[in-house]
Amino acid sequence: MPTVWQCLEEIPGLIALPAAWRDLTSENFAPFQALCLQTSARLATYIPCPLACGCDHFVIRRHDGAGAIAVCCCNPDTCPDIPLTLADITALEVSWTKLGRALCQALGLDTKIAKLPLPGTRQIGCWSADAVPVILTIQWKSQAFRSVIAELGFRLGRPFILLGPTNAYMDANCDELLAHARAAFFALETIVILTPQGTLVPRSPPGDLFAKFTPQPKELDRSVAERVFALVQQFDPETLIVFRLYCVEELSAQQIARKCHCSKAAVVRRLIKIRAKTGMDPRDLRRISPHLEKIEDGLADPRASHIHRKRLIDAPEDPDEPEN
């Protein structure tokens, strides 16, 4: 039985009837549908015979639009008619936007959904202060997968992170192309987990996963980090925990709100306070996160163990809030 990620490589065009998606995803159909499937405008005209006789059943729509009947095309017709609902004959297709945003949220990426002139390929986001492009490609043939890697290397002319459903099409030729492009490939089946709620969670911290693409610390950054560290000691406990999660662990404001069981606006207020206190945008502080990680022991203030996270009181959304 294919996994939810393998099924993406089983359906060319990423569009099929609900029955086909359900057969491939099994008990994971509901969360997978919530994650990335959307209804399309396409209605089926034929469906496979449920008795596996080899024929297709012709779909006849009811005049009132309430459903349909699938009739046997055998000669003579030996299979019973199949009553169908409108949902049964309405195709479901993968939403690149929904899947891309879910991956960005799980992997701590800055969302940037953009079409590329390559089949089955989109940019979904960027990683780190260097804005390393993160590309998602879903292919159905090894040659097409290899061609995408080669063309991305030529078009981008810079390091990039490539995501795909599985490692099925990775081979020595692909490894060579990625090495020349200073890029790397990550299979979704190995880096994220689909939850029963239809969300994604990373198997390991994104900072560890994409360490190769994180800017290396510089001497100037070290001195900046030391100055920031001195200012951090003056933070109240709630701001301290937001600083650590946002600037060191590089979680988004929404992820911090969910982790701390508070509103996103409450997190944003703390980020604004960090910016006012340090004189730097919290996004820019992520650039010195390697140095900040070294002083993490200093951030393990005794106050932190007594932080009541629900004290991050809800407040109205701020129009100038950082998005990530």
C-alpha positions, -999 to 999 in steps of 0.1 A, spaced: 0 0 0 16 33 -10 22 60 16 4 94 13 36 107 -3 40 78 -27 5 83 -39 15 117 -53 38 98 -77 11 73 -85 -14 99 -100 0 118 -130 -15 153 -131 -24 151 -94 -61 148 -102 -84 118 -97 -117 107 -84 -122 105 -46 -123 67 -48 -88 66 -64 -73 89 -37 -91 68 -10 -77 36 -24 -42 49 -24 -42 67 10 -64 42 29 -70 54 65 -50 86 58 -75 98 32 -93 123 55 -61 140 68 -46 140 34 -77 156 19 -76 183 46 -39 188 39 -39 195 2 -68 182 -19 -95 205 -34 -125 198 -56 -120 205 -93 -145 215 -120 -140 181 -138 -167 155 -136 -161 119 -145 -178 105 -177 -166 69 -170 -157 50 -138 -139 16 -135 -162 -14 -130 -162 -23 -92 -164 -60 -102 -131 -57 -120 -145 -72 -152 -123 -49 -172 -150 -26 -185 -158 10 -177 -192 22 -166 -206 51 -185 -218 79 -161 -252 94 -168 -261 125 -148 -295 128 -133 -316 156 -148 -320 173 -114 -282 174 -108 -285 154 -76 -263 125 -87 -257 100 -114 -260 64 -125 -230 44 -139 -241 18 -164 -222 -12 -177 -206 -10 -211 -202 -47 -216 -219 -64 -245 -241 -79 -233 -243 -57 -202 -239 -80 -172 -228 -56 -144 -254 -39 -122 -259 -1 -125 -241 19 -99 -259 48 -81 -235 77 -76 -235 110 -57 -222 142 -72 -192 140 -49 -184 105 -63 -179 118 -98 -162 151 -89 -125 149 -92 -101 160 -64 -69 177 -73 -38 186 -53 -36 223 -43 0 234 -47 -8 265 -25 -23 245 4 5 219 3 32 246 -1 19 267 28 16 236 51 52 227 43 64 262 50 47 262 83 61 228 93 97 236 81 99 272 93 102 286 58 92 321 46 63 314 23 68 323 -14 45 304 -38 56 310 -74 51 291 -106 81 279 -125 84 271 -162 90 235 -153 63 207 -152 51 197 -118 74 222 -100 68 253 -79 88 275 -55 70 273 -22 93 294 1 127 306 12 151 294 39 173 316 62 184 352 60 200 343 26 166 336 12 176 302 -3 149 291 -27 129 261 -16 114 242 -46 88 214 -45 87 191 -75 63 161 -81 73 139 -110 61 106 -124 92 95 -144 129 94 -134 140 112 -166 116 141 -159 129 143 -123 165 145 -135 157 171 -161 140 193 -134 172 192 -113 194 201 -143 172 230 -154 168 244 -119 206 244 -115 209 263 -148 181 288 -142 187 297 -105 225 298 -106 227 296 -68 222 270 -41 186 257 -36 166 232 -15 146 207 -35 117 188 -20 99 158 -35 75 131 -23 100 102 -21 135 92 -30 122 69 -58 139 88 -86 171 98 -69 202 82 -84 239 89 -89 232 112 -118 209 133 -97 234 134 -69 260 147 -94 237 174 -107 227 186 -72 264 187 -62 273 209 -91 244 232 -83 253 233 -46 218 221 -39 203 193 -19 172 171 -22 149 161 7 121 135 5 89 145 23 84 110 35 116 113 55 113 148 69 76 154 77 48 135 93 11 139 84 -10 142 116 -46 130 119 -57 166 119 -43 171 84 -13 192 94 24 185 90 51 183 117 89 180 111 107 148 120 138 168 131 144 206 137 145 224 104 177 242 115 194 208 117 179 196 84 189 227 64 221 235 83 241 234 50 221 264 38 222 285 70 246 315 67 279 309 86 286 333 115 310 361 109 332 381 134 309 411 132 279 388 139 297 375 170 300 410 184 264 418 176 253 386 193 273 395 224 255 429 225 221 413 220 229 388 247 235 416 272 202 431 263 184 398 264 191 395 301 168 425 307 138 408 290 108 397 311 102 359 311 75 360 284 97 381 260 126 358 268 108 327 256 95 344 225 131 356 217 144 320 221 117 304 200 117 330 172 154 341 170 172 309 181 148 281 171 135 301 141 98 293 146 72 315 130 49 338 151 20 314 144 40 284 155 50 301 187 14 311 194 4 275 190 33 262 211 26 287 239 -12 284 237 -17 321 231 -28 345 203 -5 354 174 -10 390 184 5 384 218 36 369 202 38 399 178 37 423 208 68 406 222 86 407 188 79 444 186 94 448 221 125 428 211 129 451 180 126 482 202 150 469 228 177 455 205 174 480 177 172 451 152 144 434 134 139 400 149 141 385 114 177 399 112 186 384 145 180 350 129 211 356 108 232 354 140 213 324 153 245 302 152 260 326 178 228 328 197 227 290 200 261 291 217 247 313 244 216 292 247 228 281 281 226 317 292 190 318 279 182 289 302 174 314 328 158 300 360 129 323 352 122 303 321 111 272 340 85 292 358 70 309 327 33 305 326 29 306 288 -8 316 290 4 349 304 11 359 268 -23 377 269 -44 379 238 -46 412 220 -58 426 187 -37 418 157 -11 444 149 -11 457 113 27 458 113 33 424 127 61 402 114 46 373 94 74 348 101 
